[in-house]
């Protein structure tokens, strides 16, 4: 019927040719396709070659076992190619990944397999011998950075028993492992705001310091691997331990939106859910900043979590939510009697000021419906919410504020 179906037939025939090669070439071809189609970012040719040199169950890694990239391209029967400009390996056409998504029989549990390979590599004697404090660029271990940064993402998606065992082996002595430094370096490059999968808005977070106090529990909480966190909670003692930026494992779980891990910590009597880091940010503030509304709801169910606790700049959870236009979170916070809807930060900004300055119409509506809110309160520079909205041209907000002034008071649902 269509070119799509014809193309699928071509890919099916190609996959069959890959599988029909001798055992060694067939295994390499399928493994290369798995990595290229399921990696968290494009792999360089040398990274892919070293990934395929890892032998599961071996404590030794030998680069001599790495196949050449030309061998891999040949084993894949033309389904992968090397980008000349970036030296990264990619599928020959975007439709290949579409086709592979319809063929779950081609790869058996790819993310579980990739997690096992990454963790086997991190547990190799060659990697464990490296100092976590080394500042040298490791030219001869191109696969190390990928394993350090992404093993947890693959493991969270599909954690095999073998991967769990390998993860615990790495994490028991994680603060001295080179991978801890490489993970935190990646997070810092993305703004220090959380997950390696997506950088948060920079400017409010303090980036992580050295890896010296970033424990295995911190790492498992960062990735949100429930089974591993559950084991480590019972092994590591202080679940409120801080890394070099004062972040607890709960902070990392909250800022990355890992609901199950957050709930797991909150079930522990000894957890301190309102503990701030060195920037004065609590798990609640991180959850709001990173737009994890379900985590916000979970934390606010805790009586000992202060819903109005400010950071070091005097910005409260409501301030954070109004800046980002999170009207659902704003409503939840305003439902708590401890929350002051007109509270100023150290610069004199109120939640209404933040909402007006950022053009969040619905949040402005909600705040204007509260009798405690003074819509004409100026900040330390003498700027009122109306002046801020006018300066930035947010016409809908301007109209709302002017209407409020004219009518005196407006109630909103």
C-alpha positions in Angstrom: 0.0 0.0 0.0 2.3 2.8 1.2 6.0 3.6 1.2 5.9 3.2 5.0 4.9 -0.5 4.7 7.4 -1.1 1.9 10.1 0.5 4.0 9.1 -1.7 6.9 9.6 -4.7 4.7 13.1 -3.5 3.8 14.0 -3.0 7.4 12.6 -6.4 8.3 14.7 -8.0 5.6 17.8 -6.2 6.9 17.2 -7.3 10.5 16.9 -10.8 9.3 20.2 -10.5 7.4 21.8 -9.2 10.6 20.6 -12.2 12.6 21.6 -14.6 9.8 25.3 -13.6 10.1 27.7 -15.8 12.1 27.1 -15.7 15.8 29.8 -13.1 16.5 28.7 -10.6 13.9 25.0 -11.2 14.6 25.6 -10.5 18.3 27.6 -7.3 17.5 25.1 -6.1 15.0 22.1 -6.5 17.4 24.0 -5.0 20.3 25.1 -2.0 18.3 21.6 -1.3 17.1 20.3 -1.6 20.7 22.8 1.0 21.9 22.3 3.4 19.0 18.5 3.3 19.3 18.2 3.3 23.1 21.1 5.5 24.4 20.2 8.6 26.3 22.3 10.7 23.9 24.1 10.1 20.7 27.2 8.0 21.3 30.6 8.7 19.8 32.1 5.9 17.8 34.7 5.2 20.5 32.0 5.1 23.2 30.0 2.5 21.3 33.0 0.4 20.6 34.0 0.3 24.2 30.4 -0.4 25.3 30.5 -3.6 23.1 33.8 -4.6 24.7 32.3 -5.0 28.1 32.0 -8.6 29.2 29.2 -9.2 31.7 30.5 -11.0 34.8 34.0 -9.9 34.3 35.9 -7.7 36.7 38.4 -6.7 34.0 37.9 -4.4 31.0 40.2 -4.7 28.1 40.0 -2.1 25.3 41.7 -4.7 23.1 38.3 -6.4 22.9 36.6 -3.3 21.4 35.5 -3.9 17.8 36.3 -1.3 15.2 33.6 1.1 14.1 33.8 -0.1 10.6 33.2 -3.6 11.8 30.1 -2.5 13.6 28.7 -0.6 10.6 29.2 -3.7 8.5 27.5 -6.0 11.1 24.5 -3.6 11.2 24.1 -4.1 7.4 23.9 -0.3 6.8 21.3 0.6 9.5 23.8 2.7 11.3 26.2 5.4 10.1 28.9 7.7 11.6 28.3 11.4 11.4 31.5 12.9 10.0 31.2 16.2 11.7 30.4 15.0 15.3 31.9 11.4 15.1 28.6 10.2 16.7 26.9 7.1 15.5 23.3 7.3 14.4 20.6 5.3 12.7 20.7 5.8 8.9 17.2 7.3 8.9 14.7 8.4 11.6 12.2 5.8 10.3 14.5 3.0 11.6 13.7 3.9 15.2 10.0 3.9 14.3 10.4 0.5 12.8 12.3 -0.9 15.8 9.6 0.4 18.1 7.2 -2.0 16.4 9.6 -5.0 16.8 10.1 -5.7 20.6 11.5 -9.1 19.6 14.7 -7.5 18.2 16.1 -6.6 21.7 15.4 -8.4 24.9 15.0 -5.9 27.8 17.3 -3.3 26.3 17.4 -0.9 29.3 18.1 -3.7 31.7 20.9 -4.9 29.5 22.4 -1.4 29.1 22.3 -0.8 32.9 24.1 -4.1 33.5 26.8 -3.2 30.9 27.3 0.3 32.4 27.5 -1.1 36.0 29.8 -3.9 35.0 32.1 -1.3 33.5 31.9 0.9 36.6 32.7 -2.2 38.8 35.7 -3.1 36.7 39.1 -3.0 38.4 40.4 -0.5 35.9 37.7 2.0 36.8 37.6 1.4 40.5 41.3 2.1 40.6 40.7 5.6 39.5 40.7 8.4 42.1 37.5 10.3 42.5 39.6 13.4 43.2 41.5 13.1 40.0 41.1 16.2 37.8 42.8 14.6 34.8 40.9 14.0 31.6 40.5 10.3 31.1 41.3 9.9 27.4 41.6 6.1 27.4 38.2 5.5 28.9 35.7 7.1 26.6 32.8 5.0 27.9 33.2 6.1 31.5 31.3 9.4 31.3 28.2 7.8 29.7 28.1 5.0 32.3 28.5 7.4 35.2 25.8 9.8 34.1 23.2 7.5 32.6 23.4 4.1 34.2 20.7 5.1 36.7 18.3 6.2 34.0 18.5 2.8 32.3 18.2 1.0 35.6 15.1 3.0 36.7 13.4 2.1 33.4 14.1 -1.6 33.9 16.1 -3.0 36.8 17.1 -6.6 36.6 18.3 -8.5 39.7 21.8 -8.5 38.3 21.8 -4.7 37.7 20.5 -4.2 41.3 23.4 -6.3 42.7 25.9 -4.4 40.5 24.4 -1.0 41.5 24.7 -1.8 45.2 28.3 -2.8 44.7 29.1 0.6 43.2 27.0 2.6 45.6 28.3 1.1 48.8 31.6 3.0 48.2 30.2 5.6 46.0 31.7 8.7 47.6 35.1 7.4 46.6 34.1 6.3 43.1 35.1 8.4 40.0 31.5 8.1 38.7 30.2 10.2 41.5 32.3 13.1 40.4 31.4 12.7 36.7 27.7 12.6 37.6 27.8 15.8 39.6 30.0 17.5 37.0 27.2 16.9 34.4 24.5 18.2 36.7 26.5 21.3 37.4 27.0 21.9 33.7 23.2 21.8 33.3 22.7 24.4 36.0 22.7 22.4 39.1 19.0 22.0 39.0 18.4 18.3 39.1 18.0 15.5 36.6 20.6 14.9 33.9 17.8 14.4 31.5 16.7 18.0 31.5 18.4 21.1 32.8 16.4 23.3 35.1 16.4 27.1 34.9 19.7 28.3 36.2 20.2 31.1 38.7 18.3 29.9 41.8 20.2 26.7 42.5 23.6 26.2 44.1 25.5 23.7 41.9 26.9 20.7 43.6 30.4 20.8 45.0 32.8 17.9 45.1 31.7 14.3 45.3 33.3 13.7 48.7 29.9 13.5 50.6 27.6 12.5 47.8 26.7 9.0 49.0 25.2 6.0 47.4 21.8 6.9 48.9 22.1 10.4 47.4 22.8 8.8 44.0 20.0 6.3 44.1 17.6 9.0 45.3 18.8 11.3 42.5 17.9 8.6 39.9 14.8 7.5 41.8 15.5 3.8 41.8 13.0 2.6 44.4 14.4 -0.9 45.0 18.0 0.4 45.5 16.9 3.3 47.7 14.9 0.8 49.9 18.0 -1.3 50.4 20.4 1.6 51.1 18.1 3.3 53.6 18.6 0.3 55.8 22.4 0.2 55.3 23.7 3.8 55.3 22.5 4.9 58.7 21.7 8.7 58.6 19.1 9.2 55.9 19.3 13.0 56.5 23.0 13.1 55.6 24.1 16.1 53.5 26.3 16.4 50.5 28.7 19.3 50.0 25.8 21.6 49.2 23.8 20.5 52.1 21.4 18.5 50.0 19.8 15.4 51.6 18.8 12.3 49.6 15.2 13.6 50.0 16.2 16.9 48.4 17.5 15.1 45.3 14.4 12.9 45.1 12.1 15.9 45.4 13.9 18.1 42.9 13.9 15.2 40.3 10.3 14.4 40.8 10.6 10.9 42.1 7.3 10.5 43.9 7.8 6.9 45.2 11.2 7.7 46.7 9.8 10.8 48.3 7.0 8.8 49.9 9.4 6.2 51.0 11.5 8.8 52.9 8.5 10.4 54.4 7.4 7.1 55.9 10.6 7.1 58.0 10.2 8.7 61.4 13.7 10.0 61.4 13.5 11.9 58.1 13.6 15.7 58.3 11.4 16.8 55.3 11.8 20.5 56.0 15.6 20.5 56.1 17.1 23.1 53.8 20.4 23.0 51.9 23.1 25.7 52.0 21.0 27.9 49.7 18.1 27.7 52.1 16.1 25.6 49.7 13.9 22.8 51.2 12.6 19.8 49.3 9.3 21.7 48.9 11.0 24.7 47.3 12.9 22.4 44.9 9.7 20.5 44.0 7.9 23.7 43.1 10.9 25.2 41.2 11.2 22.0 39.2 7.4 21.9 38.6 6.8 18.5 40.3 3.3 19.3 41.4 2.6 15.7 42.7 5.7 15.9 44.9 4.5 19.3 46.2 1.2 17.7 47.2 2.9 14.8 48.9 5.2 17.1 50.9 2.4 19.4 52.0 0.6 16.5 53.6 3.4 16.4 56.2 2.4 18.5 59.3 6.0 19.4 60.0 6.6 20.8 56.5 6.3 24.6 56.8 4.4 25.8 53.6 5.5 29.4 54.1 9.2 28.8 54.9 11.4 31.2 52.8 14.7 30.7 51.3 17.7 33.0 52.0 16.3 35.6 49.7 13.0 35.6 51.6 11.1 33.9 48.8 8.4 31.5 50.0 6.9 28.5 48.3 4.1 30.7 47.2 6.6 33.2 45.7 8.2 30.3 43.7 4.8 29.1 42.5 3.6 32.5 41.4 6.9 33.2 39.5 6.4 30.0 37.4 2.6 30.4 36.9 1.7 27.2 38.7 -1.8 28.1 39.5 -2.6 24.6 40.9 0.2 24.8 43.4 -0.8 28.4 44.2 -4.3 27.2 45.1 -3.0 24.3 47.3 -0.7 26.7 49.2 -3.4 29.3 49.7 -5.5 26.6 51.2 -3.0 26.4 54.1 -3.7 29.0 56.8 0.0 29.3 57.6 0.6 30.8 54.2 0.7 34.6 53.9 -0.5 35.5 50.4 1.1 39.0 50.6 4.4 38.2 52.2 7.4 40.2 50.9 10.8 38.8 50.2 14.0 40.7 51.0 13.6 42.9 47.9 10.0 43.8 48.7 8.5 41.5 46.1 5.2 39.9 46.9 3.6 36.9 45.3 1.4 39.3 43.3 4.5 41.2 42.1 6.0 38.0 40.8 2.9 36.9 39.1 2.4 40.4 37.4 6.0 40.7 36.4 5.9 37.3 34.7 2.5 37.8 33.0 0.7 34.9 34.8 -2.9 36.0 34.3 -4.6 33.2 36.1 -2.3 33.5 39.2 -3.0 37.2 39.3 -6.7 36.5 39.3 -6.4 34.0 42.2 -4.3 36.4 44.3 -6.7 39.3 43.7 -9.4 37.2 45.1 -7.7 37.3 48.5 -8.6 40.2 50.7 -5.2 40.1 52.4 -3.4 41.0 49.1 -2.6 44.6 48.6 -2.4 45.1 44.8 -0.7 48.5 45.2 2.2 47.4 47.5 5.5 48.6 46.0 8.7 46.7 46.1 12.0 48.2 47.5 12.4 50.1 44.2 9.0 51.6 44.4 7.5 49.4 41.7 3.9 48.2 42.1 2.5 45.1 40.4 0.8 47.4 37.9 4.0 49.2 37.1 5.8 45.9 36.7 3.2 44.5 34.3 3.1 47.8 32.4 6.8 47.9 31.9 6.8 44.5 30.3 3.6 45.0 28.3 1.4 42.3 29.9 -1.9 43.7 28.8 -4.2 41.1 30.3 -2.5 41.6 33.7 -2.7 45.3 33.3 -6.4 45.1 32.6 -7.0 42.9 35.6 -5.2 45.2 38.0 -6.9 48.3 36.6 -10.3 46.6 36.9 -9.5 45.7 40.5 -8.6 49.3 41.3 -11.8 50.5 39.8 -14.1 47.9 41.4 -12.4 47.8 44.7 -12.6 44.0 45.1 -13.2 41.0 42.8 -13.9 37.4 43.9 -12.5 34.6 41.7 -13.1 30.9 41.8 
